[in-house]
Amino acid sequence: MNVPAHLDHITRLVATLKSGVTEMGEAITTVPLEEYRSPERFAAERASVFRKLPIIAAAADELKAPGDCLTHDVLGAPVVLVRAEDGVVRGFLNVCRHRNTRIVSGEGVQCLRAFKCPYHNWVYGLDGALNAIPQDFGFPGLDREAMGLVPVPVVEQHGLIWLVADPKTPLDLDAHLAGVGADLAAFGFSDHLLFRREKQRRKTNWKLVADAFLEAYHVQRLHRDTVAEFFTDNELCSDRMGRHVRSAIARKATQEVIDRSVEEWHIGNHMTFAYFIFPCTVLVVQPDFQTLLSFVPFAVDETEIDHIMLVPQMPRNLEERAHYDRAFEYMDAGVFNGEDVWVAEQAQSVIDSGANEVMTLGTFEHGVKFFHDTLEAAIGELAD
């Protein structure tokens, strides 16, 4: 995978490496601890950014054939995604219109011919239409057309399925991505396939996890027994793209090509691109696969870590499968959940100790401050 020509990070990263000084903000800043523990703040996040902004719900490859469906809960908004008979992915609130019962239960992909409520067996088509009511004579005058499943905005783009959990909020993905979509296209996300997906519930506020992916200061320290061997110390350059952040992080192998032409650089081997897609997803461009991490909050101190690995083609033999399995386990258990999320849980566990009232951020942690400022602004903009 060659470096896309439209990205200027190489020049900037070379300047960073040669100067020995990473890109920095202007001053030390702080983030109030209340942002990580306040029920009122959590409720505001839930009602605004997590209900009204697009989030990545699945890899498009997960729903291969008509009838394939899976569930996704977004802070109390249960959604079922389905590839309908016309091949289009649609989303509905996963709630029966009769007695407010969850229709589809369970994890992972299921293949269904229709949606049947387990309570009274009302049946809905893959298009959400109410198709059958047992003993329908008990509902005289019921407007069936008005009682279909409630649709939510969904779009399949860049090899991913994006949704907005609020049925009344339109989904304009290009506007939301603010240019990130061009990068995803350049990296070939739409051509990748799902290799593996794992979810874990962890005891931490979702923002403590997000913070870790917005600076490189911790890499040589927290990850000293894992990925630190591949990276230089705290050297990166970043761009703000709308509400999102694009970062290029220097690897030790960067020195091999620091004086060579752009064409000789290889993403993953010589530098690592990471994207923070607001509000809660990180995309990491690896040497031979793509990593997606989403941090979906379920409570002020509980977060689901959703880890997806996308590969350019499915393994052709046992050796290739073993390679991807090792890479997934190494990143999932060793790095992400074993270190990044673990340390977030440690922070959450002492948040009420009284030792601090703020998080203190150095000048090279300006990406963390940008995220919190952006979140604050988005809550205000999207509030009812």
Phi, psi and omega in degrees: 000108179281159181290126178302135187295334185281353179271132181261010185296330183300310180302316181291321180293321176300315179299321178297315181294319182289329179278337182076012181233122179288163176295136186226157171279188187272332187202164171297138178230176180221159173231125180297138178296338179302334180294340182258350187226351185281122175299325180294318178294320179298318179297323178293319177297319181297315184285341185250275190295324184276347176258338191240356177248151178295139173230156178278121183258335184190166167278138182303328182294343179293326180256088189275317190235158176307133183099341176294130181214160174207160181258154178208122180259131180239089177048059176088357176254091181286130183236142169245129177256140182213141169272112187283178185294337177273004178089354182272137176279128179236158178230144179221151169297130187278060188218127177292140182280355181275290185235027169061043182254142175297131185273309183252126179244167175096161180263160174081177184280135173237154176246117184235148175271338179196170176257123179240122178292130183289345186282301182235008175066032167295140187241132179239142177285171178294346175269003178089352183289143176283114187258331185207141175229117175301136180049055185294351177295345178279359180233062182296133177080003180295131179276098184296323181298329180275356185248020174288168177301145182281118182283150171239151181295130180221142174219142176256113184205145180058032178074013184229158175251121182250143178220156169244126188284342180270117182300338185266358183257123179291157181247106174249089189293318181300317179295319180296317185286339172051045178100342179297329180303323178297323178292317179298322177294318181296327179276359175073031180303323184293343181264000183270158183238152179288124174260317185200148178216132179224145177235145175221140171267129182230153185271079178200154172292141185299330183287332176295327176287314180302321182305324185294339184260016182240015174203159180249004183299327186275347193301311182288348184255296180297322185260028186298333181263002181233257191279355181303329182296343183264345190242151170284176187268106168062045179237114179203164170228150186217154176237148172259122183240095188063236177271359187258169179230130174249125182236144171242121186251130183287136174255161179298330178290350178302326181299336181293331186238013188299332180252013181261171180288160182304323184299340182270355177278148179227122180294137183097313178278317186252347175197157179241123173269133176227137180241128170262109180267108183297136012263344196212027182230140174244132175246126180241126180271108182267169181304320183222021173198174179242142178246132173239131176232124176242145182241093186262114183284142174245340175203173183300333181235027179219128185224139173266124177265116183250110185250120181241133172249127176248137182237153182292334173203152180293149182307136182267349180202176183295327180295316179293320178298317179297323178300311181292322177298316179297317181297318180297312181297319180300313181286320186287301184280324185277316188258298188291295181285326183284337183233300183299309182286325177303314182289331175295320176296322178298319178295317180297323185292339181244017186292337179259017184289337185090356180294325182222155170245351179220158165270131179261128184243128176285173184294335177271007174253028184294336177296325177296315179296320178300316179301312182292322176295320179295319178297316179301315180294320182293322177301316179294319182290326188261358182296144179294000000 
